[in-house]
Amino acid sequence: IRFGLVAGGHEIGSLNAGDSAAVATLFAEDGRFVDMGAPLAAHVGRESIRLLVDSFIQAHDLGPSGITIVRMVSRGSIVVSELHFDCQFVGPGSPPGGVRLEWDAVVVDEFDSGGLIIEERSFSDSAIIARQLEVPTRSQQSVCE
């Protein structure tokens, strides 16, 4: 499954470069992306996946660290990647300059015989992200100072 390992590297490189079109081309025409934190919101097809990646890129300044591959293993047509995200959330509601976010995710990709992603499932702890996005109230700030 060498192509799967290569594709995984290309996907992360394209995400870090802000190239949603390149990410989408790694998926089969009817490929699926499923955020397991919200599994009912599957994105099916390259255009839907490209739009999803666009929205992620617009809301996150990946900066110099961005997304790194911690570990990647494969078996048959399945590749499992452990990823580390280190970025600034600059999306709606964020303060000027954004909010630094760090989290880990496990991504499971299933590939077809041509090396395209049939389905990608992403697992992360949304509570970790939510805690980092909390903006302290004025009373909390004075206690911390």
N, C-alpha and C positions, 0 to 999 in steps of 0.2 A: 504494500500500500504506500509505496514511496511517494506517489503523486499526492496522496492525502497529506503527508507531512509537508511536502513542498507547498501545497495549496494553503495549508494552515499558516505557514510563514508568510505567504503572499497576502493572505487576508489581513493579518495583523499589520504588515507593512503598509498596505493600502489604507487601512483605518488610520494609522498614525500619520499618513500623508494627506488625509482628508479626501481621499478619492473613493466616493461612494459608488461610482460607476464600475470601477475596477473590482470592488468587493462584490457587487451584484453579478458580474460575469463569472465569478467562481461557482455560482449556483446553477443548477439545472433550470431550464425554462419554468418548470413548475415546482422548483425547490421551495422548501419551507424553513422559516426561522421561527422558533418558539422560545419565548422567554418563560421559563418554567415558574417564575414568580407570578406570571399572568398568562397561564397556558391557553386561555380562551381567546387570547389576542394573537393568534398565529398570523404570520405574514407569509403569503403564498405568492410566488412568482418574482421574477427579477425586479420588476418595476416597484412592487410593494416593498421589497427588501432594500432597494436603492433609496426609496423615500424614508424608510426607517433609519438607515445609516446616515442619510443627510440630516435628519432631525437630531440624531445622537451627536454628530460632528458639530452642528451649530450650537448645541447646548453645552459642549465640553471642549475646553481648550486643552488639548493633549500635551502641549508644550514639549520639552525635551525628553521627559520620561515616558509619557503616554502609556501604551499598553505593552507589556513584556510577556513573553512566553516563559513560564517558570519550568514547565515540564510538558512533554508531549509523548504519548505512546499510541501504538496502533495494533489492531488485530483484525485481520480480514479487511472489510470495507469500512471499519469504524476507527476514527481517530479521536482520542480524548486529550484535551489540552487544559492545563492549569494556567490561568492568566492572572496577571497583576495589573490593575488600573491605577494610575496616579495622574490626576488631572485637576483642572479648575472647572467647577460647574459655573457656567456663564449664562445659563438659560433664564427663562422668565422667573422673576421674583428674586433673583440673586443680587447681592449687593455689588456696588462698583468693584471691579477686579475679580469678582467671583468668589466661590467658596472651594477650598481645596478638598478633594475627595480621594480616598484610597480604598480600594476593595479588591477582593479576589473573586474569581469566577472559575467554574469548570464548564467547558464547552465540549459537547459531544457531537461530532460530525459523522454523518453516514454518506459515503460516496458511491456514485454509480461506476460502471466499468470504464467510463471515459474520463474519470477524475473530477466530475462535477459534484457539488454538494447537493444531495437529495433532501436532507433534513439536518438542521443545526438546532440543538437544544442548549440553552444557556442557563446555568444554575448559579445564583448568587444570593447572598443574604440581604434583602432589601432593607432590613432594619438597620444594618450597619450604615448604609447610604443615608437613610432617613435621619439617623442620629447626627451624622456629620452636616446635614443640611439645616439642622435646627439653628435658628438665629437667637442668641441669648437676648432676653428682655432687658430693659434698662436696670431693673432691680438685680437681675442675675449678674450683669456686668459690674455693678458697684460692689457686689460681694466678692467677685473674682479679682478686683483691682487692689 
